[in-house]
C-alpha cells in the first residue's frame, strides 16, 4: 500500500545557511554587540519602503496553496518559459538596466569604480569573508581620500515587511554630498529558485559589483524585483517575503548607520580578527605586510597610527 507523502515546500531546496543569508541572519549581531556609527533615516527611499500593509502578507505568498505547500514541480520547458509577454517584459528590463551599467558620463563614479575594483583585487585573499573584505575596501578607499564608510541597514517587521539587515559600503562625494552605493557582491542578492531563462539573461546583464547613486539603484531594484516575481509565478512558486520589492529596497535604502571602524565592533584588537580568520593567509604584494605577524589585512596607506 502506498502512503501519502508531503509535497516539498518552497524553502526545502535551501539549507539553513542559505536561508540565513537570504534573511540577513548571517549578518546578525552576536550577543553583546553594539553597532557603532551615526544613524540615518531612509530619506532617500520611496515612501512605501517601510510603510505597513497587511495585504502584502497575502500578495503572492500563501494564497494559492493555502497551507503553505508549493505546487507540483513543472518541467523547465513549460509553455510559461516561452511566453512572449514574459520575454518582451524581460527584454525591456534588459534595455533599461544595460544603459545604467555601461554609462560613463559620471566621472566621479568611473574613478570610484576603478578604485573599488583595484581594492577587491588587492584583497582577493579575504574574499571568503565579506565583512573583512568590505572593511578592507572601505579602508583602501579612505586611503585615497574618499569619504567612505561601512553602511548598515536594519529594519523591523512591519505588516507584510519581514525584518532584516544588510551591510555594504557607501561613499559621500565631498563637493555635492551625493551618496554612492558600493556593493561588492550585488548580483548574488537577486538569486531565486528555478529561474526562467529570460530571468537568468536579465541577471547576467547586471554588474557583479555595483557602484552607483540612488536613482540608478532604484531603477534596477524595481525592474529585477518585478522580473523575479514573474519568474516565480511562471514556475508556480510563491514569492517569498525576502524577494518582495519593499524588502529589497530596505536592504540599501532603509534606515542606516555609518561607521568607519576598521574592525568589526565585536573585535577589539587586530589579533582577535586574525584568530577569527586563521585559515586565511595572504601575501602582501605591492603593499606593506599588515598587522600582527604578517597577516595581510589593510594596506599601509589606509592604516591609522
Buried (B, 14 or more C-beta within 10 A) or exposed (E): EEEEEEEEBBBEEBEEEEBBBBBBBBBEBEEEEEEBBEEBEBEBBBEEBBEEEEEBBEEBBBEEBEEEBBEEEBEEEEEBBEBEEBBEBBEEBBEBBEEBEEEEEBEBBEEBBEBBBBBBEBBEBBBEBBBBBBBBBBBBBBBBEBBBBBBBBBBEEBBBBBBBBBBBBBBBBEEEEBBBBBBBBBBEBBEBBBBBBBBEBBBEBBBEBBBBBBEBBBBBBBBBBBBBBBBBBBBBBBBBBBBBBBBBBBBBBBBBBBBBBBBBBBBEEBEBBBEBBEEBEBEBEEBEBBBBEEBBBBBEEBBEE
